[in-house]
Amino acid sequence: MSATPSLARRLTLPQAIVIGVGSMVGAGVFSALGLAAAHAGAWLLAALALAGLTAWANATSTAQLAAVHPTSGGAYTFGRRQLNDTAGFIAGWGFVTGKSASVAAMAYTFALYVAPGDPSTDWTPRWVAVAAVVVITGVNLLGITRTAQATMAIVVPVVLILVVVIIAAFSGSPQQFPTTAGTSQPGSLWGVVQGAGLLFFAFAGYARIATLGEEVVDPRRSIPRAVMSALGFTLVLYVVLAVALLQLLGAEGLAGSPAPVRDAVEATLGSGWVWLAVVGAALASLGSMLNLVTGISRTALAMAREGDLPRPLARVDERTSVPWVAQVVTGVVVIGLVLATDILTVVGFSSFGVLVYYAVSNLAASTLQERVIAGPRWFNLVGLALCVLLAVTLPPVSVLTMVAVFAVGLVGRAVVGRASAR
């Protein structure tokens, strides 16, 4: 093992695109459309368009920055180099803490699909979730090319399942569902913004490519292409899926469904095919976990290099070129969250952290002098404004929780900094 924090460039353009798609086509697509419809109502496509515009602005900023700074860390590195150390820390801390909770939630979601049970009385789902985290961590420890290969093995069947659902939904007869209560004003302008906030996070995976910037071959050319290609493919897939589900279930049926893909399968193919949606959701959860854990470990590596996290997290295995300490610690933290916390009630705060992360990226991109990727500065500022807009729509409890997490991180950083200065 080497303490020298250097990573090998082994990730090709197709592999980077696969990781981006695998990060976005996750478990969220199997439920997020229903949650967003409960707020946006018949204006679901407007909410999807707003979320897509926000994601496109953020992706443009991410691609511009990653082409100039092709190293690990994503917005943490961008913030430090283009703004200041504190801005970088805020972005990195928001990503590491928020996404750790997201991984735990994905593991828990996977477990509930494959081993249904009441976690308050039956610990089986939790142990299944722990096993999933252990397996995902083990795959990531094998190296970034193995991660890309595993992602391909997961994302291809998930996309194929969604294509089957889309075809079945367009071919099926519209279903009638009883009216269900969504928000107080479903379909209002505020509801559209809230729906966009929920849908935005289904697109957030393109940042994973930027956090792996140090491992991408020919980064100035490959990273921007991978980011925009992965987002473009995912956006088209989501739009077609949303139109298909609206055609089949209607806005009210979609809003009242916690699992619209499952309901679409049952309505068109019959209850005997529900397993198809279950398999898709389970695989999507694993794919999201696989790439989230990879991104967290690389951001932790970058932060450890600068002393914002403990230095041992920067250790790299010379054979596999993996930040193995950061990878293992990430797995341990996620397992702790799965065992000690009701993830489904606390993971909401991660949404605020992700928007802060992207806000820093947009602000940093607006200061770039070298623009390898074309795009005006005002578009970076549009991305920043949209991030702020979506953030203020989040539940107050989620916002306050994440603000407290940021405060703890900043105080801890200041204390460690003073101790190091003595």
N, C-alpha and C positions, 0 to 999 in steps of 0.2 A: 504494500500500500504506500502511496506517496502523499505527502502533505502539499505537494505543488498542485494548485487548483487549475489544472489545464484539461480541456476536453478535446477529443478528436472529432474532426469533421467527417462524419460517416453518413449523415442523413441526406439522401438525394431529394430532388424536387418532387417526384411522385410520392415518396415516403412522407415528406413534409405535408403534402396536400392530404394524404390519408389521415395523418394525425390530426390535422385541422378539422376535417370532416368528422372523424371519430369523436372529437371533443365536443362538436356542436350537435350532431345527431345522437343525442343521449336520451336518458330516461325522461327528460323534461318534455320532449315532443309528444310523449304518450299521455301527458296530463296537462301541460301548460296551455294548450289551446282551449280546453274546457274552462280552466280558471280565468283565462283572459276573456272568454266569451261571457262569463258571468258579470264582467264589468263593462265590456264594450258592446254587448248585445249584437244587434244586426250589423254594427260598425266594426266587427272583428277584423275585417280586412284592412280598415283604416288604422287600427291599432297595430296590425302586423306591418303595415307600410311604415308607420312611425318608428317601430322597433327596428325595422330593416334599415331605415335611413340613419338612425343612431348608430347601428352596427357598422354601416358602410363608412360613415364619417370616422368612427373610431378605428376601423380597419385601415383606412387611408393614412391616418396619423401613425398607427402602429407600423405599417409598411414603410413609411417615410423614415421613421426613426430607426427601425431594425436594419434598413439598408445602410445607414450611416454608422450605427453602433451594433454590429453583428456579434453580440456576446450574450452570455447568459444573464437572466434577471428581468428581461422585459421592462416594464414601466419603472421598476426600481432603478435600473441602470440609466434609463432615459431621463428620469427625474433628476438624478444626481449630476449627470453630465450637462443637461440643458438648463436646469433650474438651480437647485441647490441640494445639499445633503439631506436636509429635513424633508423636502418634497419627495425625494427618492425613498426615504425611510417610510413615509406615510403610505406611499404606493405599495412598497414591498410588504410592509406589515399588514396592510389591508388584504393583500392577496394571500399571504401565508396563513393568516388566521381565518379569514373568511372561507377560503377554499378548503381548508382542513375540515371545517364543519360541513362543507358541501360533499366532500368525499365520504364522510361518515354517513351523511343522509343517503347518498347513492348506495352505499353498502347495505344500509338498513332497508332501502327500497328493494334492492335485489333479494334480500333475505325474505321479505314479506311476500314476494312473488313466488319464490321456490319453496318456502317453508312457512305458510300462513299460520298465524297464531297470535294470541294476545300477549305482547311483551311484558305486561305487568304481572302476569301469572306464569307465562311460559318463556323460558330463556332460550329456547331453541332458535328463534329468529336472530337473536343477538349473536349466538355462537356461529351461526351460518354467516352472518355479516363479518365476524372476526376472521373466519376462514377465508372469505373472499378478499379481505384486506391483506392477509398473509400471502395468498397466491399472487395477487396483483403486485405486491412489493417484491416478491421473488422474481417475477417476470421482468420487472424494471431493473433489478440488480444484474440481469444478464446482459444489459447493454441497450443502447438506443435503437439499434437495428432490430433487435428482438421485440422491443416495444412496438415498433412500426409494423412488424410482421403480425404480431398478436392483434393490433388494431385493425389491420386488413381482414384478418380472420373473423373479427367481430362485426365490423361495420358493413361488410358486403351482405351478410344475411339480414341485418337490420334494415338496410335500404331496400332489399328485395321484398321483405315483409311489408314495408310501407308502400311499395309499389303495388303489391297485391291488394292491400287495403284501399288504395286510391282507385284502382280499377273496379273493385267490388262496390265501392261507394258510389261511383259514377253510374254503375250498371244497375244498382238497386233502386227500389221505389222509396220515395221520401217517407220518413217515419213520423208518426204523431206521438208527441210526449206531453205529459201534463206540464203546465206552467210551473216553474220553480223560481224561488226567490234568489236573485243574485245580489246585486247591490241596490241601494236605494234609488239610484237613477241609472239603470243599465242602458247603455247607448248614448249617454250624455258625453259632452266633450271631456269632462273630468274622467268619466269611465273609460274613454278611449285612451287617455294618457295612462291611467292605471293599468289597463290591459297591455299597453305597450311596455310598461315597466316589467310586467310579468313575462312577456314574450322575449324581451331583450336578452335575458340570460340564457335563452336557448341558442343564441348566436355567439355568446362570449368566448367560445373555444378557440377562435382564430388567434387569440393572444398566446395560446400555448406554443404556436410556431415561433413567436418572438422570444419567449422564455428559453427556447432551445437554440437561439441564434448562433451560439458558439459551436454547435454540432452540425450545422447545415453546410453542405458543399456549395461553393460559389454563392455566399450569402447575399451579396448586393443584387444579384439577379434572381436567385431562387426564393428568398424569403418574401419579397413583395408579390411574386407570382403565386406562391403557395397560399399566402393570406387571402388574396382577392379571389383565387380560384375556389378555395374551400368555402369561403363565404358565399360566392355566387351560386355554387351548386346547392348549398344548404338553403339559401333564400328561395330558390326556385322550388325545391322539394317542399318546403313549408307552405309556400303560397298554394301550390297545387293540392297539398293535403288539406289545408284549411278550406279551400273551395269545395273539395269533395265531401268533407265532413259537414259543412254547412248545407250542401245540397241534400245530403242523406238525413241528417239529424235535425236540421234547422237550428236557428240561433238559440232558441229556448232549450231544445234537447241537448245541444252542445254545452250550453251554460250549466245545465243540471247534471252533467256527467263527469264524475271524477276520473273516468278512464274511457274517453271517447273512442280511442282506437279499438279497445275491446268491444265496446258497444256496437261499433260499426261492423266488426267481424261477426258478432252474434246476429245482428240484424240482416246481414246479407248472406253469410255462409252457413249460419246455424251455430247453435251452442257447442256442437262437436268440434268446431274450429277455434274456439276461444284460446286454446293452448298456443295458437299462432301469435296472438297478441301478447300472451304471457312470456313466451320465448323471446319475442322482440324486445319487450320492456326489460327483461332480465339481462339480455345481451347488451342493450344500450346502456344499462346501469354499469355493467362491467367495463364497457368502452370508455365511458366518462371517467370512471375511477382510475383506469389505467393511465390516461393522459393528464388528469388533474394531479395525481401523485407525482408524475414526472415533472410537471410545471412547478409544483411547490418545491420540490427538492432543488431544482435549478435556481429558483429565486432565493431559496435559503443559502445555496452555495454562493451566489453573488453577494448577499448581505453579509455572510461570514467573511468573505474576502476583505470587506471594508470595515470589519469590526462591529457591524450593527447587530450581528448575532454571534454566538460563540464560535471561535476560530476553528475548532475541530470539524464543524459542519462543512468546511471547505476541502476536506480530504477527498482525494479521488483515487479510485482503483486503477492502476496503470494498465491492467490487462483489458478490462471492459470499458474504461473511460467513463465510469459512473461515479457521481458524488455519493458514495455508499453510506457515509455517516448520515448525511442529510436525508437520504432515502429511507434508511432504517428508522431514524428518529421520526420522520413523517408518519411512517406506518404505525409506530408505537403510540404517537399522539392520537391518530385516528382511532385506533383500537380502544384507547382510553375513553374517547368521546362516545364510541358505540356502547361500551359497557357501563359508563357512569351517567349518561345523559339521555333524555328523551329527545332525540335529534329532531324529530318532526316539529317540535315546539320552539326550538331555538335557532334553527338554521336560517331563519329569515334575516338575521342580522348580516349574513354574508353578502346579501344583495347590495347593501349600502357600501360594504367594503369594495365590491367589484366596481361599482360606479365611481367611487373615489379613485380607484386604480386607473380607470380609463380617463377620468377627468385630468389626472396628472399627465397621462400620455398626450392628450389633446393639447394641453397647455404647453408641454415640452415641444411638441411638433410645431407649434406656432412660432417658436423661437429659432427654428432651423435656418441656417444660412445656406447650407448645401442641401439641395432638394433632388435626390436621385430619382424619386418618384414624383411625377407632376401632380400639382394640387395647390390651390391658393391657400394662403394663411387663414382667410375668413372661413374656409370650410373646417379647419381645425377648431376654430372658435365656435362654429355651429355645433360640432361634436361636444365641446365642453358644455355649452348651454343646454344641450339635450340631456347630457348626463345629470346635470343639476336638476333639470325639470323632472326627470324620472325619479331621482333620489327623493325629492320632496313628496312624492306620492306614496312612498313606502310607509308602513305602519309606524307610528311614533315609537313604540316599544323597540322595534328593530333598529331604528335610527339611534335611539338613546343607548341601546346596548353596545352598538358598534362604536359610538363616540367614546364610551367608557373604555372599550378595548384599545382604541387609539390612544387615549390618555395614559393607560397603563404602559403601553409600548413606549411612548415618548418619555415618560418619567423614568422607566427602566433604562432607556438609552442614555438619558442625561446622567443618571447615577453611575452607570458603567463607564461613561465618558470621563466623569470626574475622577473615578477610581484609577482609570488608566493614566490620567494626566499627572497623578501624584508620583 
